[in-house]
Amino acid sequence: MDYYSTLGIAKTATPEEIKKAYRKLASQHHPDKGGETAKFQELQTAYETLSDPQKRQQYDNPPPPGMGGMNRGPHGFAFSTNGVDVSDIFAQVFGQNSPFGPGQRGNQKQVFRTRVNVSLLDAFNGSQQMLKVQTNTGTNIITLDIPKGVHTGNQIRYENIIENGILMVEFVVMPDLKFDRQDHNLVCTHTISVLDLIVGTSFDFTTISGKKLQVTVKPKTQPFHQLKLAGQGMPILNSNQYGDQIILLNAIIPDIIDKSIIDSIEHLRNK
């Protein structure tokens, strides 16, 4: 699979172009909108690789022939999420003779590593995900608890969910179609008429939690003004606190404006 072709972008695409292409295609092929799960997972895999500078560098410069498969564990263990194998999900089991480090000696537990994709909504609510782990003792179906507020790159250690093993999970929070995550805050845009900015208005807004709030725009508000809804952002990991929701006001000029309004604006401009 060519990740650039999957996202419909050139190999010289910028990070912003990669994100824009992913969002457009993810919206079209999301399973909740009737899209195919396999196609959506291909988009996720392509975006996860190309949006990470280090992974993109490795993808653009693959190892010479004969050196592939170096990321697999010495015994060929593999992981899959929701029963579907994903190329960027891997496991490493540190055996006694493994070149990767110390392994199982005596009662020391084996260490498994994998990467799990989660949606922004799952990262907000906390959720569970089924994970299938294939080891030399057979297939283990485990339920993974995803903590609230997890970030991309967070690594969490799970003990006592694999027999005689420890599971190290690195999380990847996938981009959302509505909200941009900036640390603990969420950012989105709201389109509004310049006339509403002048005279003031209010509009309904649904937060990531599903809460419906009425947001007030004061008279004489400037275009691109930022409104803050305190405590309506992402949960902060291992705490009871939340970030904020930031709404960027995207001002537009209405297609139809009464002539009397135009005349009034003209009069004010010439004063």
C-alpha positions in Angstrom: 0.0 0.0 0.0 1.4 3.4 -1.0 0.5 5.7 1.9 0.8 8.8 -0.3 -1.6 7.4 -2.9 -4.0 6.3 -0.2 -4.3 9.9 1.0 -4.2 11.3 -2.6 -1.2 13.5 -1.9 2.3 14.1 -3.3 5.4 12.9 -1.6 6.3 16.6 -1.0 3.0 17.3 0.9 3.3 19.4 4.0 2.0 18.3 7.4 -1.0 20.6 6.9 -1.8 19.1 3.5 -1.5 15.6 5.0 -3.9 16.5 7.8 -6.4 18.2 5.4 -6.4 15.2 3.0 -6.9 12.7 5.8 -9.8 14.7 7.3 -11.5 14.9 3.9 -11.2 11.2 3.2 -11.9 10.1 6.7 -15.2 12.0 6.6 -16.1 10.3 3.3 -15.2 6.7 4.4 -16.0 6.7 8.1 -17.9 3.5 9.0 -20.5 5.6 10.8 -21.3 7.3 7.5 -21.6 4.0 5.6 -17.9 3.7 4.6 -15.9 0.5 4.6 -14.0 -0.3 7.8 -11.0 -1.7 5.8 -10.7 1.5 3.8 -11.0 3.7 6.9 -8.2 1.7 8.6 -6.0 2.1 5.6 -6.5 5.9 5.9 -5.7 5.8 9.6 -2.5 3.8 9.0 -1.4 6.1 6.2 -2.0 9.2 8.3 -0.4 7.9 11.4 2.8 7.1 9.4 3.0 10.3 7.3 2.0 12.7 10.1 4.9 11.5 12.3 8.2 13.0 11.0 10.3 10.1 12.2 7.9 7.4 10.8 7.7 9.3 7.5 11.4 9.4 7.2 11.6 5.7 7.8 8.8 5.1 5.3 10.5 7.2 2.7 13.8 5.5 3.2 13.1 1.8 3.7 16.0 -0.5 4.8 17.9 -2.4 2.1 16.7 -5.8 1.0 17.4 -8.5 3.5 17.0 -6.2 6.5 13.2 -6.0 6.6 11.2 -7.4 9.5 13.7 -6.1 12.1 10.9 -4.7 14.2 9.3 -8.0 14.8 9.9 -9.9 17.9 12.4 -12.8 17.9 9.7 -15.4 18.1 7.4 -13.8 15.5 4.7 -12.6 18.0 2.1 -10.3 16.5 -0.7 -8.0 17.7 -4.0 -7.0 16.1 -6.8 -4.7 17.2 -10.4 -5.6 17.0 -9.3 -8.8 15.3 -7.8 -7.0 12.3 -4.1 -7.1 11.7 -2.6 -3.6 11.2 0.8 -3.2 9.6 2.0 -0.6 12.2 0.9 -2.6 15.2 3.8 -4.8 16.5 4.9 -6.8 19.5 8.4 -7.5 20.8 9.0 -10.4 23.2 12.3 -10.2 24.9 13.5 -13.8 25.0 16.6 -15.0 26.9 18.7 -15.0 23.8 17.1 -11.9 22.2 19.4 -9.1 21.0 16.8 -6.6 22.1 17.4 -6.8 25.8 16.9 -9.0 28.9 14.2 -11.5 28.7 12.4 -14.1 30.7 14.8 -15.7 33.2 13.3 -17.6 36.1 10.2 -15.9 37.2 10.8 -12.7 35.2 7.8 -11.8 33.1 7.9 -11.4 29.3 7.3 -7.9 28.0 5.0 -7.3 25.1 4.8 -3.9 23.2 2.1 -2.7 20.9 0.6 0.5 19.6 -3.2 1.2 19.7 -5.2 3.7 17.8 -8.1 5.4 19.6 -10.5 8.1 18.6 -10.6 11.5 20.2 -14.0 10.7 21.7 -12.7 7.5 23.3 -9.8 9.5 24.7 -12.3 11.9 26.1 -14.6 9.4 27.7 -12.2 6.6 28.4 -13.2 3.3 26.9 -12.3 -0.3 26.4 -10.8 -2.0 23.4 -10.5 -5.7 22.6 -7.0 -6.7 21.8 -5.9 -10.1 20.4 -2.4 -11.1 21.4 -0.8 -14.2 19.8 1.9 -15.8 22.0 3.7 -19.1 22.1 1.0 -20.3 24.6 -1.8 -19.5 22.2 -4.1 -16.6 21.5 -5.0 -14.2 24.3 -8.1 -12.0 24.0 -7.8 -9.2 26.4 -9.9 -6.1 27.2 -7.8 -3.0 27.4 -8.9 -0.1 29.5 -8.2 3.2 27.8 -7.8 6.0 30.4 -9.5 9.4 30.1 -7.2 12.1 28.7 -4.7 9.8 27.0 -2.4 11.6 24.5 -0.6 10.4 21.4 2.7 9.0 22.6 1.6 8.1 26.1 2.9 4.7 27.1 1.0 2.8 29.7 2.1 -0.4 31.5 -0.5 -3.1 32.0 0.2 -6.0 34.3 -1.7 -9.1 35.1 -3.8 -9.0 31.9 -1.5 -11.5 30.0 -0.5 -14.7 31.8 3.1 -14.3 33.0 3.5 -11.2 30.9 3.5 -7.4 30.9 1.9 -5.3 28.2 3.4 -1.9 27.2 0.9 0.1 25.1 1.7 3.2 23.2 -1.4 5.2 22.3 -2.1 7.1 19.1 -5.1 9.5 19.3 -6.5 9.9 15.8 -7.5 13.4 14.4 -11.2 14.3 14.8 -13.3 15.8 12.1 -14.6 18.7 14.3 -12.2 19.3 17.1 -8.5 20.1 17.0 -6.7 19.0 20.1 -4.1 21.4 21.5 -2.7 19.9 24.7 -5.7 19.7 27.0 -7.8 22.3 25.0 -10.1 21.6 22.0 -10.3 24.1 19.2 -13.0 24.4 16.5 -14.4 27.1 14.2 -17.9 28.6 14.0 -19.0 30.5 10.9 -20.9 33.7 11.7 -22.2 36.7 9.8 -20.3 40.0 10.2 -23.7 41.6 10.9 -24.0 39.3 14.0 -20.6 40.4 15.1 -21.7 44.0 14.9 -25.0 43.7 16.7 -24.3 40.6 18.8 -26.0 37.3 18.7 -26.1 33.8 20.3 -25.8 30.3 18.9 -26.1 26.7 20.1 -22.9 24.7 20.5 -22.5 21.0 21.2 -19.4 20.1 23.2 -17.4 16.9 22.7 -19.3 15.5 25.7 -22.6 16.0 23.9 -23.6 18.9 26.2 -25.6 21.6 24.4 -24.7 25.1 25.4 -25.8 28.6 24.2 -22.9 30.8 23.4 -23.2 34.6 23.4 -21.4 36.9 21.0 -21.3 40.4 22.3 -21.9 43.4 20.1 -18.9 44.9 18.3 -17.0 41.6 18.4 -14.0 41.5 16.1 -13.6 38.9 13.4 -11.5 35.9 14.4 -12.3 36.5 18.0 -11.8 33.5 20.2 -14.5 32.4 22.6 -13.5 30.2 25.6 -15.8 27.6 27.3 -13.9 26.9 30.5 -13.7 23.2 31.5 -15.3 21.9 28.2 -12.1 20.6 26.8 -10.2 17.3 27.2 -9.8 15.6 30.6 -6.3 15.9 32.1 -4.8 12.4 32.6 -4.9 11.1 36.2 -6.8 14.1 37.5 -10.4 15.5 37.8 -9.6 18.6 35.8 -10.4 19.5 32.2 -9.0 21.8 29.6 -11.1 24.4 27.7 -13.1 24.6 24.5 -11.9 27.3 22.2 -14.3 28.5 19.4 -12.8 30.6 16.6 -15.3 32.9 15.0 -15.0 32.7 11.2 -16.7 35.9 9.9 -18.5 35.9 6.5 -20.4 38.6 4.6 -24.0 37.5 3.8 -24.9 36.9 0.2 -27.9 39.1 0.5 -27.8 42.4 2.4 -30.6 45.0 2.4 -29.7 48.2 0.5 -30.5 50.3 3.5 -27.8 48.5 5.5 -25.3 49.1 2.7 -26.3 52.8 2.6 -25.8 53.1 6.4 -22.4 51.5 6.2 -21.4 53.8 3.3 -22.6 56.8 5.4 -20.5 55.7 8.4 -17.5 55.1 6.2 -17.6 58.6 4.8 -18.1 60.4 8.1 
